Amino acid sequence: MHADRHWSDVFTSNRRGVALLATLALSVVVATLAGLLIALLSGLYALGLALGLIVLVMILRDLEMGFAAVVAVITLLPFAAVPLNFGFKPTFLDLAVMALFGVWLLERATGKLPRFVTTPLTLPVLAFLALTLAAFIAGLGHAPLNQTIARHFAEVVLSVLLFFLITDTVRD
């Protein structure tokens, strides 16, 4: 086998039989997985999961798609929660922002993005975050920490940290 061959070459092979067999095998696998999802969940959940996976792949491929997903969720479904319980019920906005941060951190770690961009507001925003964290820690002595409070605090911190993500990635 040649080094320049790719696994997807089998679908575009000059030998029609090989391409047809590969396409049929892939169709059977996809149909079986789709049927399994519909049987285990429901049709609506399976469709939502499939669309969510497609959007996730698009976000993971391009940071701008992540921004588009965040804006779309803010516009269309700002308070909608995922219908599955992971110990807590994240909103679609939480998931979109976390995916956006994940892609940004990966691009930053791999060196795909140039030097980190700062603005005159960087230090005041960092001071605000430090004050927020100090107030949160001081408040724990007066009220017990529960899941809802922790989630809301994390949402506030992520929202403020979005400032750094935007100033670092949105250029000219």
Secondary structure, DSSP 8 states (H G I E B T S, - for coil): --TT--GGGGGG-SSHHHHHHHHHHHHHHHHHHHHHHHHHS-HHHHHHHHHHHHHHHHHHH-HHHHHHHHHHHHHH-TT-B-SS-SSS--BHHHHHHHHHHHHHHHHHHHT-S-S----TTHHHHHHHHHHHHHHHHHHTTTS---HHHHHHHHHHHHHHHHHHHHHHH---
